[in-house]
Amino acid sequence: MELSRLVCAFLLAACCCCRRAAGVPGEAEQPEPELVEVEVGGTALLKCGPSHSQGNFGHVDWFSVHKEKPTLIFRVHQGLGQSQPGEYQHRLSLQDKGTTLALAHITPHDERIFLCQGKRPQSQEHRIQLRVYKAPEEPSIQVNAVGISVNSQEPEEVATCVGRNGYPVPQVIWYKNGRPLKEEKNRVHIQSSQIVESSGLYTLQSVLKAQLVKEDKDAQFYCELNYRLPSGNHMKESKEVTVPVFYPAEKVWLEVEPVGMLKEGDRVEIRCLADGNPPPHFSISKQNLSTREMEEETTDDNGILVLEPAQKEHSGVYECHGLDLETTTSLQSDQQELLVNYVSDVRVRPAAPESQEGSSLTLTCEAESNQAIEFQWLREKTGKLLQKGPVLQLYNLKREEGGGYRCVASVPSVPGLNRTQLVNVAVFGSPWMTVKERKVWVKENTVLNLSCEASGHPRPTISWNVDGMASEQDQDPQSVLSILNVLVTPELLETGAECVASNSLGKNTTIIFLELDSNRTTGLSTSTVSPHAKANSTSTGKPCLAREQGCARASSFFPDPPWGALSRKVSSGLSSISPGLGGAAMEMRQPGAQSD
């Protein structure tokens, strides 16, 4: 009996050894296959065992194993290879003297086991597991633009993350404010799915749902895709998104722009703010100073009360009311006082000051403000500061001191808050000429504009001794500018032009000499008074002769040479002309004016 058992055991062992030696596929215990990793689009190098060389194999067959079914795809005989008909027919080639099979243009469908079998000198086989990888595209994220209410009873969709064309399926991790999120019952739920494209690549879609609170209104959400390549582990992140979070307001308050001290003329905006989203319906009220009751003000479409320009009447107590239209909850802000600083209209006494030459005059400036005021007096023509304080005292008035004076009332504590008032001081006197005499270079037969300016009180009128079109412009209440449009003729060159300014106290003249522009190089020395010189003071110079070519003057002003006494005076402001060896000295004065 024992002998029979031993014989049976021996025969069974011998049978197994014979089956292994025969190389029957699937019957022997299979070793772990060699792992080869490659990216989509690359080339896989399949070696028939690390220890084998061409000398070991006279004949090698390559198989593709799909669903445990081997399919012959390539044969090697005496170093020459032949592809078999099928899906790999045009992608296989031999390398390394026939010991390596190269599979080009790898796709996800190529992920399987490949088997090589050598027939001589003895039957051997080598299994290779081909792993295929493809990095997904940059993940896209779509936020829930509708928003989430904190009053929701279950997790609501926050955002959707999509990773396209990866292999194998990447893993997704959601983050909030840089911290990974995990599944949490009734709080956080992550739902992921994948689609297999025709290319064999995967598109992953992951939806994050969560219950949010008020503090999540500024939370940053993003997704991360983790995937593997032959080079190792990698990851890609989406952009960060913020989901609208809706929560009821707990308080409202007022805000005023601009910040700081306000002044009349500013554009002031009063708006209500709340800590809820969406904000409640706002209204703004102002306290009636008479009844002490709050009265609703009219706001724009955005609920903003605009004061433009702000006036002192806008000062007062304001408050805001907020009504939550969903819960019908009403909220009221703290009262806030608004102060619009002001300066009243500036008044000057006397309002129309006038005085005799040599007299004194006192100007007084008045204004009111809710702040301390500073007064300054400026000369209007020059902007020169004359006096600080409300009173300006003018002593021993001269006619040139007539004209504009400006009082400025300002509030130093409120930058930009000021008001001004201009007053014109009239000094009685006969006309005062801006320029007593002038030389103008001209071209014959051209149209010329001649100007003449005079001032005085009462305001003077101006006339010309030549024909032309004259127009007048008021420079200020005591000054007038006359412009005469004339044609330059030989007669005008001979006589020149004279303008006469007159009022009830006297008259004065300006004489304009015309000289041809072609005579500029002749060296003729005709002296004239510059417009910037004192026009009504003494002027000296050599007058040109009437018979000299191109020299024009008022014919009644200078007699023909030899020099002698004037036959007549051309204006009431001319007293005498005295001849001299080097020329003629002319003295012209205003009636009652002092010579310099």
C-alpha positions as CSV (number, residue, x, y, z in Angstrom):
1,M,0.0,0.0,0.0
2,E,2.8,2.4,0.9
3,L,4.7,1.4,-2.2
4,S,1.7,2.3,-4.4
5,R,1.5,5.8,-2.9
6,L,5.2,6.5,-3.5
7,V,4.9,5.4,-7.2
8,C,1.9,7.7,-7.7
9,A,3.6,10.7,-6.2
10,F,6.7,10.1,-8.4
11,L,4.6,9.9,-11.6
12,L,2.7,13.1,-10.8
13,A,5.9,15.1,-10.2
14,A,7.4,13.8,-13.4
15,C,4.3,14.8,-15.4
16,C,4.4,18.4,-14.0
17,C,8.1,18.7,-14.9
18,C,7.5,17.5,-18.4
19,R,4.7,20.1,-18.9
20,R,6.9,22.9,-17.7
21,A,9.7,21.7,-20.0
22,A,7.3,21.6,-23.0
23,G,6.5,25.3,-22.6
24,V,2.8,25.0,-22.7
25,P,1.4,28.6,-22.2
26,G,-0.6,29.2,-19.0
27,E,0.3,25.8,-17.4
28,A,3.5,27.0,-15.6
29,E,3.6,29.6,-12.8
30,Q,4.0,32.9,-14.5
31,P,6.7,35.4,-13.2
32,E,5.9,39.1,-12.8
33,P,6.1,40.8,-16.2
34,E,8.7,43.5,-16.9
35,L,7.2,47.0,-16.6
36,V,7.7,49.5,-19.5
37,E,6.3,53.0,-19.2
38,V,5.8,55.4,-22.1
39,E,3.8,58.6,-22.8
40,V,1.1,58.8,-25.5
41,G,2.6,59.5,-28.9
42,G,6.0,58.1,-27.9
43,T,7.8,54.9,-28.8
44,A,7.9,51.8,-26.6
45,L,11.1,49.7,-26.7
46,L,10.2,46.0,-25.9
47,K,13.2,43.8,-25.1
48,C,12.9,40.1,-25.1
49,G,14.5,39.6,-21.7
50,P,17.5,41.5,-20.3
51,S,19.8,38.5,-20.5
52,H,19.1,37.3,-24.0
53,S,20.9,38.3,-27.2
54,Q,20.5,37.5,-30.8
55,G,22.7,34.5,-30.4
56,N,20.3,32.9,-28.0
57,F,17.4,33.0,-30.4
58,G,17.2,31.6,-33.9
59,H,13.5,32.4,-34.0
60,V,11.3,34.8,-31.8
61,D,7.6,35.4,-31.9
62,W,5.9,38.4,-30.4
63,F,2.4,38.3,-29.1
64,S,-0.1,41.0,-27.9
65,V,-2.2,39.7,-25.0
66,H,-5.6,41.3,-24.7
67,K,-8.2,39.8,-22.3
68,E,-5.8,36.9,-21.7
69,K,-5.9,36.0,-25.4
70,P,-2.4,36.1,-27.2
71,T,-2.3,37.4,-30.8
72,L,0.8,37.0,-32.9
73,I,1.9,40.4,-34.1
74,F,5.6,40.0,-35.2
75,R,8.0,37.3,-36.1
76,V,11.8,37.3,-36.1
77,H,13.8,34.7,-38.1
78,Q,17.6,34.8,-38.4
79,G,17.6,38.5,-37.4
80,L,14.9,39.5,-39.9
81,G,11.5,40.7,-38.7
82,Q,8.1,40.5,-40.3
83,S,4.9,42.3,-39.0
84,Q,1.7,40.3,-39.0
85,P,-1.5,41.7,-40.4
86,G,-3.6,43.7,-37.8
87,E,-3.6,46.9,-35.7
88,Y,0.2,46.9,-35.1
89,Q,1.2,46.0,-38.7
90,H,2.6,49.5,-39.5
91,R,3.9,50.6,-36.1
92,L,6.5,47.8,-35.4
93,S,10.2,47.7,-36.2
94,L,13.3,45.9,-35.0
95,Q,16.2,47.6,-33.2
96,D,19.4,46.5,-31.5
97,K,20.2,43.7,-34.0
98,G,16.8,42.2,-33.7
99,T,16.6,41.9,-29.9
100,T,14.4,44.9,-29.4
101,L,10.9,45.5,-30.8
102,A,9.9,49.2,-31.2
103,L,6.3,50.1,-31.0
104,A,5.7,53.7,-32.3
105,H,2.8,56.2,-31.9
106,I,1.7,54.9,-28.6
107,T,-2.0,55.3,-27.7
108,P,-4.0,54.5,-24.6
109,H,-5.3,51.3,-26.4
110,D,-1.7,49.9,-26.3
111,E,-1.7,49.5,-22.5
112,R,-1.5,45.6,-22.3
113,I,0.9,42.7,-21.9
114,F,3.3,41.8,-24.7
115,L,4.9,38.4,-24.9
116,C,8.0,37.2,-26.7
117,Q,8.8,33.5,-27.2
118,G,12.1,32.1,-28.3
119,K,12.2,28.7,-30.1
120,R,15.9,27.8,-30.2
121,P,18.0,26.5,-28.6
122,Q,15.1,25.9,-26.3
123,S,11.7,27.4,-25.8
124,Q,11.6,30.5,-23.6
125,E,9.2,33.4,-23.1
126,H,9.3,36.9,-21.6
127,R,6.3,39.0,-20.6
128,I,6.2,42.8,-20.7
129,Q,3.5,45.0,-19.1
130,L,3.2,48.3,-21.1
131,R,1.9,51.3,-19.1
132,V,0.7,54.4,-21.0
133,Y,0.5,57.9,-19.6
134,K,-0.8,61.3,-20.8
135,A,-0.9,64.5,-18.8
136,P,-4.3,66.1,-18.7
137,E,-4.9,69.7,-20.0
138,E,-4.9,72.6,-17.6
139,P,-8.0,72.2,-15.4
140,S,-10.9,74.6,-16.0
141,I,-13.2,75.7,-13.2
142,Q,-16.7,77.1,-13.5
143,V,-18.1,78.8,-10.4
144,N,-21.8,78.9,-9.4
145,A,-22.5,82.4,-10.5
146,V,-26.0,82.3,-9.1
147,G,-24.7,82.1,-5.6
148,I,-25.4,80.2,-2.4
149,S,-27.5,81.3,0.6
150,V,-26.3,80.5,4.1
151,N,-29.9,79.5,4.9
152,S,-29.7,76.5,2.6
153,Q,-30.5,73.2,4.4
154,E,-28.2,71.0,2.3
155,P,-24.9,71.4,0.4
156,E,-25.2,73.5,-2.7
157,E,-23.0,73.4,-5.8
158,V,-19.9,75.7,-5.4
159,A,-18.0,75.0,-8.6
160,T,-17.3,72.4,-11.3
161,C,-13.7,71.3,-12.2
162,V,-12.9,69.7,-15.6
163,G,-9.7,68.0,-16.6
164,R,-9.6,66.9,-20.3
165,N,-7.6,64.3,-22.2
166,G,-5.6,62.6,-19.5
167,Y,-4.5,59.0,-19.0
168,P,-5.1,57.2,-16.8
169,V,-7.8,59.1,-14.9
170,P,-6.2,61.8,-12.7
171,Q,-7.2,62.3,-9.1
172,V,-8.9,65.6,-8.1
173,I,-8.4,67.5,-4.8
174,W,-10.5,70.5,-3.9
175,Y,-9.1,73.4,-1.9
176,K,-10.6,76.3,0.1
177,N,-8.2,79.1,1.0
178,G,-5.3,76.8,0.4
179,R,-6.5,73.9,2.5
180,P,-7.7,70.6,1.1
181,L,-11.4,69.7,1.5
182,K,-12.6,66.3,2.4
183,E,-16.0,64.7,2.4
184,E,-18.0,65.7,5.4
185,K,-21.6,64.6,6.0
186,N,-24.1,67.3,5.3
187,R,-21.3,69.8,4.9
188,V,-19.0,68.9,2.0
189,H,-19.7,66.5,-0.9
190,I,-17.4,65.9,-3.9
191,Q,-19.0,64.1,-6.9
192,S,-16.6,63.0,-9.7
193,S,-17.2,61.2,-13.0
194,Q,-15.2,60.5,-16.1
195,I,-15.8,60.1,-19.8
196,V,-13.7,57.9,-22.2
197,E,-13.0,59.8,-25.4
198,S,-12.7,58.0,-28.7
199,S,-9.0,58.5,-28.4
200,G,-9.0,56.4,-25.2
201,L,-8.1,59.5,-23.1
202,Y,-10.2,60.4,-20.1
203,T,-12.1,63.6,-19.3
204,L,-12.7,64.1,-15.6
205,Q,-15.5,66.2,-14.2
206,S,-15.7,66.9,-10.5
207,V,-18.5,68.9,-8.7
208,L,-17.9,70.5,-5.3
209,K,-21.0,70.9,-3.1
210,A,-20.8,72.6,0.3
211,Q,-22.8,74.4,2.9
212,L,-21.3,77.9,3.2
213,V,-21.4,80.5,6.0
214,K,-21.1,84.3,6.0
215,E,-17.3,84.0,6.5
216,D,-17.0,82.2,3.2
217,K,-18.0,85.4,1.2
218,D,-14.3,86.0,0.3
219,A,-13.2,82.3,0.3
220,Q,-11.0,81.2,-2.6
221,F,-11.8,77.8,-4.1
222,Y,-9.7,75.8,-6.7
223,C,-9.1,72.3,-7.8
224,E,-5.9,70.3,-8.3
225,L,-5.4,67.4,-10.7
226,N,-2.8,64.8,-9.6
227,Y,-1.4,62.4,-12.3
228,R,1.6,60.3,-13.1
229,L,4.1,60.2,-16.0
230,P,7.2,58.0,-16.5
231,S,9.2,60.9,-15.0
232,G,7.2,60.7,-11.7
233,N,4.1,62.3,-10.0
234,H,2.8,65.7,-11.2
235,M,-0.1,68.1,-10.5
236,K,-1.9,71.0,-12.2
237,E,-4.0,73.7,-10.4
238,S,-7.0,75.6,-11.7
239,K,-7.5,79.4,-11.1
240,E,-9.1,80.5,-7.9
241,V,-12.8,81.5,-7.8
242,T,-15.1,83.1,-5.3
243,V,-18.7,82.1,-5.1
244,P,-21.4,84.7,-4.2
245,V,-22.7,84.1,-0.7
246,F,-26.0,85.5,0.4
247,Y,-26.6,86.3,4.0
248,P,-28.9,88.7,5.9
249,A,-27.7,92.1,7.1
250,E,-27.1,92.6,10.8
251,K,-26.3,96.3,10.8
252,V,-26.4,99.4,8.5
253,W,-24.4,102.6,8.7
254,L,-23.8,105.9,6.8
255,E,-20.7,106.8,4.8
256,V,-19.9,110.3,3.6
257,E,-17.6,111.2,0.7
258,P,-15.3,113.1,0.5
259,V,-13.8,112.3,3.9
260,G,-12.8,115.2,6.1
261,M,-14.0,118.8,6.4
262,L,-16.6,119.7,3.9
263,K,-17.2,123.1,2.3
264,E,-19.8,124.9,0.2
265,G,-19.4,124.0,-3.4
266,D,-18.2,120.4,-2.8
267,R,-19.9,117.4,-4.4
268,V,-20.9,115.4,-1.3
269,E,-22.3,111.8,-1.5
270,I,-24.1,110.2,1.4
271,R,-24.7,106.5,1.1
272,C,-26.0,103.7,3.2
273,L,-23.9,100.5,3.7
274,A,-24.8,97.2,5.3
275,D,-23.0,93.9,6.2
276,G,-25.5,91.8,4.2
277,N,-25.6,90.4,0.7
278,P,-27.6,91.4,-1.2
279,P,-27.8,94.7,0.6
280,P,-31.3,95.7,1.9
281,H,-33.4,98.5,0.4
282,F,-32.0,101.8,1.7
283,S,-33.6,105.1,2.5
284,I,-31.9,108.3,4.0
285,S,-33.6,110.7,6.3
286,K,-32.6,114.2,7.6
287,Q,-33.8,115.8,10.8
288,N,-36.1,118.8,10.4
289,L,-34.7,121.6,12.6
290,S,-38.2,122.9,13.3
291,T,-40.1,119.7,14.1
292,R,-37.1,117.6,15.2
293,E,-38.6,114.8,13.1
294,M,-36.7,112.7,10.6
295,E,-37.8,113.3,7.0
296,E,-36.9,111.1,4.1
297,E,-34.6,112.6,1.4
298,T,-34.7,112.0,-2.3
299,T,-31.9,109.7,-3.5
300,D,-30.7,108.6,-6.9
301,D,-31.3,105.1,-8.4
302,N,-28.5,103.7,-6.4
303,G,-29.9,104.9,-3.1
304,I,-27.2,107.6,-2.8
305,L,-28.0,111.1,-1.6
306,V,-26.0,113.6,-3.8
307,L,-25.5,117.1,-2.6
308,E,-24.1,119.2,-5.5
309,P,-23.1,121.8,-4.8
310,A,-23.2,121.4,-1.1
311,Q,-24.7,124.4,0.8
312,K,-24.7,125.3,4.5
313,E,-28.4,124.4,4.6
314,H,-27.4,120.8,4.0
315,S,-25.8,120.7,7.4
316,G,-27.7,118.6,9.9
317,V,-28.4,115.1,11.4
318,Y,-28.8,112.2,9.0
319,E,-29.6,108.5,9.4
320,C,-30.1,105.4,7.2
321,H,-32.9,102.8,7.2
322,G,-32.4,99.3,5.6
323,L,-35.3,96.9,4.8
324,D,-34.5,93.3,4.0
325,L,-37.1,92.5,1.3
326,E,-36.8,88.7,1.9
327,T,-37.2,88.6,5.7
328,T,-38.9,92.1,6.0
329,T,-36.4,92.9,8.7
330,S,-35.9,96.6,9.2
331,L,-32.5,98.0,10.4
332,Q,-31.6,101.6,11.4
333,S,-28.2,103.2,11.5
334,D,-26.7,105.5,14.1
335,Q,-27.4,109.2,13.5
336,Q,-24.6,111.1,12.0
337,E,-24.1,114.9,11.9
338,L,-23.0,116.5,8.6
339,L,-21.3,119.9,8.7
340,V,-20.9,122.0,5.6
341,N,-18.5,124.8,6.3
342,Y,-19.3,128.1,4.6
343,V,-18.4,131.7,4.0
344,S,-21.2,134.1,3.2
345,D,-21.2,136.6,0.3
346,V,-18.5,139.2,0.9
347,R,-19.6,142.8,1.3
348,V,-17.5,145.9,0.8
349,R,-18.4,149.4,2.1
350,P,-18.7,151.7,0.4
351,A,-19.9,149.6,-2.6
352,A,-19.0,152.2,-5.2
353,P,-16.1,154.2,-3.7
354,E,-15.0,157.4,-5.4
355,S,-12.7,160.2,-4.1
356,Q,-10.8,163.3,-5.2
357,E,-7.1,163.0,-6.0
358,G,-5.0,163.6,-2.9
359,S,-7.8,162.5,-0.5
360,S,-8.0,159.4,1.7
361,L,-10.4,156.5,1.4
362,T,-11.3,153.6,3.8
363,L,-12.6,150.3,2.4
364,T,-14.2,147.8,4.9
365,C,-14.8,144.1,4.1
366,E,-17.4,141.9,5.8
367,A,-18.4,138.3,5.7
368,E,-19.8,135.5,8.0
369,S,-18.7,131.9,8.5
370,N,-19.1,129.1,11.0
371,Q,-15.3,129.1,11.3
372,A,-12.7,131.8,12.0
373,I,-12.2,134.1,8.9
374,E,-9.1,135.8,7.6
375,F,-9.3,138.9,5.3
376,Q,-6.9,140.0,2.7
377,W,-6.9,142.9,0.3
378,L,-5.3,142.5,-3.2
379,R,-4.7,144.9,-6.1
380,E,-6.7,143.4,-8.9
381,K,-4.3,144.3,-11.8
382,T,-1.2,142.9,-10.2
383,G,-2.5,140.4,-7.5
384,K,-0.2,142.2,-5.0
385,L,-1.1,141.7,-1.3
386,L,-1.9,145.2,0.1
387,Q,-3.3,144.5,3.5
388,K,-4.3,141.7,5.9
389,G,-7.4,142.4,7.8
390,P,-10.9,143.6,6.9
391,V,-10.0,147.3,6.6
392,L,-7.9,148.8,3.7
393,Q,-6.9,152.5,4.2
394,L,-5.8,154.4,1.1
395,Y,-4.0,157.8,1.8
396,N,-3.2,160.7,-0.5
397,L,-4.9,159.0,-3.5
398,K,-3.3,159.4,-6.9
399,R,-5.2,158.9,-10.1
400,E,-3.1,155.7,-10.9
401,E,-4.4,154.2,-7.7
402,G,-7.9,154.1,-9.1
403,G,-9.2,150.7,-10.4
404,G,-9.9,147.3,-8.9
405,Y,-9.3,146.1,-5.3
406,R,-10.3,142.6,-4.2
407,C,-11.2,141.5,-0.7
408,V,-10.6,137.8,0.0
409,A,-12.4,136.2,3.0
410,S,-10.9,132.7,3.6
411,V,-11.1,130.0,6.3
412,P,-7.6,128.7,7.1
413,S,-8.9,125.6,8.8
414,V,-10.8,124.5,5.6
415,P,-8.5,124.5,2.6
416,G,-10.1,126.0,-0.5
417,L,-12.9,127.7,1.4
418,N,-13.0,131.4,0.5
419,R,-15.0,134.0,-1.2
420,T,-14.0,137.3,-2.8
421,Q,-15.5,140.7,-3.8
422,L,-14.1,143.1,-6.3
423,V,-14.7,146.8,-5.9
424,N,-13.6,149.6,-8.2
425,V,-12.2,152.8,-6.7
426,A,-12.8,155.9,-8.9
427,V,-10.5,158.9,-8.5
428,F,-11.9,162.0,-10.0
429,G,-9.7,163.5,-12.7
430,S,-9.4,164.5,-16.4
431,P,-8.4,161.7,-18.9
432,W,-5.1,160.0,-18.3
433,M,-3.5,158.5,-21.4
434,T,-1.8,155.1,-21.3
435,V,0.6,156.3,-24.0
436,K,1.3,160.0,-24.8
437,E,2.9,159.5,-28.1
438,R,3.9,156.5,-30.2
439,K,5.7,155.7,-33.4
440,V,4.4,152.9,-35.6
441,W,6.2,151.3,-38.6
442,V,3.8,150.8,-41.5
443,K,3.6,149.9,-45.2
444,E,1.8,152.2,-47.5
445,N,-1.6,151.2,-48.9
446,T,-2.2,148.6,-46.1
447,V,-5.0,148.6,-43.6
448,L,-3.8,149.4,-40.0
449,N,-5.4,149.2,-36.6
450,L,-4.4,152.1,-34.3
451,S,-5.2,151.8,-30.6
452,C,-5.6,154.5,-28.0
453,E,-6.3,153.9,-24.3
454,A,-7.4,156.4,-21.6
455,S,-8.7,156.4,-18.1
456,G,-10.4,158.9,-15.9
457,H,-13.4,159.6,-13.7
458,P,-15.9,160.3,-15.1
459,R,-15.2,157.7,-17.8
460,P,-13.8,159.5,-20.8
461,T,-14.9,159.3,-24.4
462,I,-12.3,159.0,-27.3
463,S,-12.4,160.7,-30.7
464,W,-9.9,160.7,-33.6
465,N,-8.7,163.4,-36.0
466,V,-8.6,161.1,-39.0
467,D,-11.4,159.2,-40.8
468,G,-11.7,155.5,-40.2
469,M,-13.9,152.9,-38.5
470,A,-13.5,153.2,-34.7
471,S,-14.7,150.8,-31.9
472,E,-14.5,151.1,-28.2
473,Q,-13.9,148.5,-25.5
474,D,-14.4,149.0,-21.7
475,Q,-11.2,147.9,-19.9
476,D,-12.7,148.7,-16.4
477,P,-15.3,151.2,-15.2
478,Q,-12.8,154.1,-15.6
479,S,-10.9,153.0,-18.6
480,V,-11.7,152.8,-22.3
481,L,-9.8,151.4,-25.3
482,S,-10.5,152.8,-28.8
483,I,-9.4,150.9,-32.0
484,L,-9.3,152.8,-35.3
485,N,-9.2,150.8,-38.6
486,V,-7.6,153.0,-41.3
487,L,-5.9,152.8,-44.7
488,V,-2.3,154.0,-44.8
489,T,-2.2,156.8,-47.4
490,P,0.4,159.4,-48.2
491,E,-1.8,162.0,-46.4
492,L,-1.9,159.8,-43.3
493,L,1.9,159.4,-43.4
494,E,2.2,163.2,-43.6
495,T,-0.2,164.1,-40.8
496,G,-0.1,161.1,-38.4
497,A,-3.1,160.4,-36.1
498,E,-4.3,162.0,-32.9
499,C,-6.8,160.6,-30.5
500,V,-8.5,162.9,-28.0
501,A,-9.9,161.6,-24.7
502,S,-12.3,163.9,-22.8
503,N,-14.6,164.0,-19.9
504,S,-16.3,166.8,-17.8
505,L,-13.0,167.6,-16.1
506,G,-10.8,168.0,-19.2
507,K,-9.2,166.2,-22.1
508,N,-5.9,164.7,-23.2
509,T,-4.3,163.3,-26.3
510,T,-2.2,160.6,-27.7
511,I,-0.2,161.3,-30.9
512,I,0.7,158.4,-33.2
513,F,3.6,159.0,-35.7
514,L,3.6,156.7,-38.8
515,E,6.8,155.9,-40.5
516,L,7.4,153.7,-43.5
517,D,8.9,150.3,-42.7
518,S,11.5,150.8,-45.5
519,N,13.1,153.6,-43.5
520,R,14.1,151.4,-40.6
521,T,17.8,151.4,-41.9
522,T,18.1,155.1,-42.6
523,G,19.1,155.9,-39.1
524,L,16.4,158.5,-38.6
525,S,16.2,159.3,-34.8
526,T,12.6,160.0,-33.9
527,S,12.1,159.6,-30.1
528,T,8.8,158.2,-28.8
529,V,7.5,157.4,-25.4
530,S,7.4,153.6,-24.7
531,P,4.0,152.2,-23.8
532,H,5.6,151.1,-20.5
533,A,6.8,154.5,-19.6
534,K,4.8,157.1,-17.7
535,A,2.6,158.3,-20.4
536,N,1.6,161.6,-18.9
537,S,5.1,162.6,-17.6
538,T,7.9,164.6,-19.3
539,S,9.2,163.1,-22.5
540,T,12.2,164.4,-24.4
541,G,13.4,163.6,-28.0
542,K,14.1,165.0,-31.4
543,P,10.9,165.2,-33.5
544,C,11.2,164.4,-37.2
545,L,10.8,167.1,-39.8
546,A,7.6,167.2,-41.8
547,R,9.6,167.4,-45.1
548,E,11.7,164.3,-44.3
549,Q,10.7,161.3,-46.3
550,G,8.6,158.7,-44.5
551,C,8.2,160.9,-41.3
552,A,4.6,161.5,-40.3
553,R,3.3,163.6,-37.5
554,A,0.3,165.8,-36.5
555,S,0.9,168.7,-38.9
556,S,-0.4,171.3,-36.4
557,F,2.0,170.0,-33.7
558,F,5.3,170.8,-35.3
559,P,5.7,173.9,-37.6
560,D,8.1,173.8,-40.6
561,P,11.8,174.5,-39.7
562,P,13.5,176.7,-38.7
563,W,12.2,175.9,-35.2
564,G,10.1,178.5,-33.6
565,A,7.1,178.9,-31.3
566,L,4.2,176.6,-31.9
567,S,1.5,178.1,-34.0
568,R,-1.1,176.4,-31.9
569,K,-1.5,173.6,-29.3
570,V,-3.0,170.3,-30.3
571,S,-4.2,169.3,-26.8
572,S,-4.9,170.8,-23.5
573,G,-2.2,168.7,-21.9
574,L,0.7,170.3,-23.9
575,S,2.4,173.3,-22.3
576,S,5.5,174.1,-24.4
577,I,8.2,172.8,-26.7
578,S,11.7,174.3,-26.3
579,P,14.2,174.0,-29.1
580,G,17.7,172.8,-28.4
581,L,20.9,172.1,-30.2
582,G,20.6,168.3,-30.1
583,G,16.8,168.2,-30.7
584,A,13.6,169.3,-29.1
585,A,12.5,168.8,-25.5
586,M,8.8,168.2,-25.1
587,E,6.9,168.6,-21.8
588,M,3.4,167.1,-21.6
589,R,1.3,167.1,-18.5
590,Q,-2.1,166.2,-17.4
591,P,-4.1,169.1,-16.0
592,G,-3.2,169.2,-12.3
593,A,-0.6,166.4,-12.6
594,Q,2.9,166.6,-11.1
595,S,5.9,166.2,-13.3
596,D,8.4,163.6,-12.3
